[in-house]
Amino acid sequence: MISEDWVVVILGLAIIFLALFGVVVPKPSFSWDTSAILFAKVLSPDNLLVVGAQFLLVFTTALVGALLLGKPLKPLLVVFPFIFVLTIFALVLAGNSTVQEYNLEAVIFSLGIGLLISNFFKLPSWFKNALSTELYVKIGLVLLGTTVIFSEILKAGALGLIQALVVVLSVWYFAFWLCKKLKIDQEMAMMLSSAVSICGVSAAIATSGAIKGDAKKLSYVVSLVLITAIPMMIFMPYLADWMGLSQEVTGAWLGGSIDTTGAVVASGSLVGEEALKISTIVKFSQNVLLGIAAFAISIYWTYSHSKSAEHAEKPTLKIIWERFPKFVIGFIFASLLFSFVINPAQVDGVKAELKSIQGLWFALAFTSIGLETNFKELFAHNNKKPLYAFLIAQGFNIVVTLVIALLLFG
């Protein structure tokens, strides 16, 4: 049997190469503001055909994945279409213009819908066993590599990359140190530190994959990221105006401290064109560091857990390789391929469609997480320390990023 991580690399790269060779599934539209546009555009026959084409792609991928992993196909024939319908419903909800103004991402709706069903209805064990959350997350992460284009970051300017590097290192270390002081378990500390310092949801997902993290802890961290991004997105531009910051400094501050790309773009747009440009550069620069961070975290996690094993043996390169999450290789390969090998015109021709599929895999994963999670376990933690750690680390992030933005862009 092939390990799940290698299956993920095979499936993720297969989707990428199919797109590069012309088998491109168009990107469906989920944006709407009135019921008339909803039915005329989103629920139109043409758009539903595109959604159907995406279904065929992801369903076939899931079936091939189950075959390679030796899992039974019969439950998947029922479970996957059900998950897909719920996920599309979440994407339609997230496409509403009012929802988009508050930057409520599709994954939070996917998670919420899954949680509502799992907590109001008793799902049979065969149904839950057919959920392949990690597989969906990791395929999405391999596809995420196609959006990390090194040349775009370098052309945009070195200052953004310098700021991203300083912010990520300082905030990650502070958050991890704080979690250690508050006696938060290392698994949660890793995901929380990455989310608050690098790029929010994607970083939390990548870290969870690298350390084989608990899906419930990942859901908790993602919820914190998405909930705190909303007030930051709304109030930070007004705070910057009150402090008399230039558009350049404001953009660098927003891009370095707000954790989701959508919220950064929305917040930068409130300030002006220059702020939007700088904030996007800084956020993209942080996204570039995601693959490097996932690689470093997986090496650290493998080494530290091998060291604390029963015989406390020093991990060899063989042990590190065996435990190393291979999906990181797929992520880095996709990023290098799209950055330095594929023609930029061809990249532009497929990147929107691949990003749409990547987002769909993440949404499918969070629907699955919701369906296998107890609502009380997610939001009614007896231990509030992760919440306090996240808020304190986010406050530290805001202050440090402002200082660095003033030094570099002031």
Residue pairs with C-beta under 8 A, 6 or more apart in sequence:
1 68
1 69
1 70
2 10
2 68
2 69
3 326
4 69
4 134
4 135
4 138
5 138
5 325
5 326
5 327
6 326
7 65
7 68
7 69
7 135
8 65
8 135
8 138
8 139
8 141
8 142
8 326
8 327
8 330
9 142
9 326
9 327
9 329
9 330
9 333
10 68
11 61
11 64
11 65
11 139
11 142
12 138
12 139
12 141
12 142
12 143
12 327
12 330
12 334
13 142
13 330
13 333
13 334
14 61
15 57
15 61
15 139
15 143
15 354
15 357
16 142
16 143
16 146
16 334
16 337
16 354
18 24
19 25
19 350
19 353
19 354
20 342
20 346
20 350
24 349
24 350
24 353
25 50
25 53
25 54
25 57
25 353
25 357
26 50
26 53
26 353
27 50
27 352
27 353
27 355
27 356
28 47
28 50
28 51
28 54
28 356
29 41
29 42
29 47
29 95
30 42
30 91
30 92
30 94
30 95
31 41
31 42
31 95
31 97
31 100
32 38
32 41
32 42
32 92
32 95
32 96
32 97
33 96
33 97
33 98
38 92
41 47
42 92
42 95
51 88
54 356
54 357
54 360
55 81
55 84
57 357
58 84
58 357
58 360
58 361
58 364
59 80
59 81
59 84
61 139
62 76
62 80
62 132
62 135
62 136
63 73
63 76
63 80
65 132
65 135
65 139
66 72
66 73
66 76
66 132
67 73
69 135
71 130
71 132
72 130
75 126
75 127
75 129
75 130
76 130
78 127
78 130
79 127
79 130
79 131
80 130
83 131
83 364
83 367
83 368
83 371
84 364
86 110
86 113
86 114
86 117
86 367
87 110
87 360
87 363
87 364
87 367
89 109
89 113
90 106
90 109
90 110
90 112
90 113
90 363
90 367
91 106
91 109
91 360
91 363
93 99
93 106
93 109
94 100
94 104
94 105
94 106
94 108
94 109
101 266
102 230
103 229
103 230
103 233
103 260
103 262
103 263
103 266
104 226
104 230
105 201
105 226
105 260
105 262
106 359
106 363
107 201
107 222
107 226
107 362
107 363
107 366
108 222
108 223
108 226
108 366
110 363
110 364
110 366
110 367
110 370
111 219
111 222
111 223
111 366
111 367
111 369
111 370
112 370
113 367
113 370
114 366
114 367
114 368
114 369
114 370
114 371
114 372
114 373
115 370
115 373
115 375
115 378
116 370
117 123
117 370
117 371
118 370
118 371
118 372
118 373
118 374
118 375
119 374
119 375
123 371
127 371
128 371
128 372
131 368
131 371
131 372
132 368
133 215
133 365
133 368
133 369
133 372
134 209
134 215
134 365
136 361
136 362
136 364
136 365
136 368
137 205
137 208
137 209
137 361
137 362
137 365
138 209
138 325
138 327
139 361
140 205
140 358
140 359
140 361
140 362
140 365
141 202
141 205
141 206
141 209
141 327
141 330
141 331
142 327
142 330
142 331
142 334
143 334
143 354
143 355
143 357
143 358
143 361
144 202
144 206
144 290
144 331
144 334
144 358
145 291
145 330
145 331
145 332
145 333
145 334
145 335
145 338
146 334
146 335
146 337
146 338
146 347
146 350
146 351
146 354
146 355
146 358
147 287
147 351
147 354
147 355
147 358
148 287
148 288
148 290
148 291
148 335
148 338
148 339
149 335
149 338
149 339
149 347
150 288
150 335
150 336
150 339
150 340
151 339
151 340
151 344
152 284
153 160
153 161
153 281
153 284
153 285
153 288
154 161
156 281
156 284
156 285
157 281
159 252
159 408
159 409
160 252
160 255
160 278
160 281
160 282
160 284
160 285
161 285
161 288
162 408
163 252
163 256
163 282
163 285
163 401
163 404
163 405
163 408
163 409
164 256
164 282
164 285
164 286
164 288
164 289
165 285
165 289
166 404
167 197
167 256
167 257
167 286
167 397
167 400
167 401
167 404
168 197
168 198
168 286
168 289
168 293
170 400
171 193
171 196
171 197
171 393
171 396
171 397
171 400
171 401
172 193
172 194
172 196
172 197
172 198
172 293
174 393
174 396
174 400
175 189
175 192
175 193
175 196
175 197
175 389
175 393
175 396
176 189
176 190
176 193
178 389
178 392
178 393
179 188
179 189
179 192
179 193
179 386
179 389
180 189
182 385
182 388
182 389
183 385
184 192
184 385
184 386
184 389
186 304
187 211
187 213
187 214
187 217
188 217
188 220
188 221
188 386
189 389
190 207
190 211
190 213
190 297
190 301
191 204
191 207
191 208
191 211
191 213
191 217
191 218
191 221
192 204
192 221
192 224
192 386
192 389
192 390
192 393
193 393
194 203
194 204
194 206
194 207
194 293
194 297
195 201
195 203
195 204
195 207
195 221
195 222
195 224
195 225
195 259
195 390
196 225
196 259
196 390
196 393
196 394
196 397
197 203
197 393
197 397
198 286
198 287
198 289
198 290
198 293
199 259
199 260
199 261
199 283
199 286
199 287
199 290
200 225
200 226
200 229
200 259
200 260
200 261
201 222
201 225
201 226
201 259
201 260
201 362
202 287
202 290
203 290
203 293
204 218
204 221
204 222
204 225
205 218
205 222
205 362
205 365
206 290
206 293
206 294
206 331
207 213
207 293
207 294
207 297
208 214
208 215
208 217
208 218
209 294
209 325
209 327
209 328
210 294
210 297
210 298
210 301
210 325
210 328
211 297
211 298
211 301
212 325
215 369
215 372
215 373
216 369
216 373
216 377
216 378
218 369
219 366
219 369
219 370
219 373
219 378
220 378
220 379
220 381
220 386
221 386
221 390
222 366
223 378
223 379
224 386
224 387
224 390
225 259
225 260
226 260
228 259
228 390
228 391
228 394
229 258
229 259
229 260
229 263
230 263
232 257
232 258
232 263
232 267
232 394
232 398
233 258
233 263
233 264
233 266
233 267
234 267
236 253
236 254
236 257
236 258
236 267
236 398
237 250
237 254
237 267
237 270
237 271
237 275
240 249
240 250
240 253
240 254
240 271
241 250
241 271
245 253
245 406
246 409
246 410
247 271
247 272
247 273
247 274
247 275
247 278
248 274
248 275
248 278
248 409
248 410
249 405
249 406
249 409
249 410
250 271
250 275
250 278
250 279
250 405
251 268
251 271
251 274
251 275
251 276
251 277
251 278
251 279
251 280
251 281
251 282
251 409
252 278
252 279
252 282
252 401
252 404
252 405
252 408
252 409
253 398
253 401
253 402
253 405
254 264
254 267
254 268
254 271
254 275
254 279
255 264
255 268
255 278
255 279
255 280
255 281
255 282
255 283
255 286
256 282
256 283
256 286
256 397
256 401
256 404
256 405
257 394
257 397
257 398
257 401
257 402
258 264
258 267
258 283
261 283
261 287
264 279
264 280
264 283
265 276
265 279
265 280
267 279
268 275
268 276
268 277
268 278
268 279
268 280
269 276
278 409
291 328
291 331
291 332
291 335
294 325
294 328
294 331
295 328
295 332
298 323
298 324
298 325
298 328
299 320
299 324
302 315
302 319
302 320
302 323
302 324
303 315
303 320
305 323
306 313
306 314
306 315
306 319
306 320
306 323
307 313
307 314
307 315
338 347
338 351
381 387
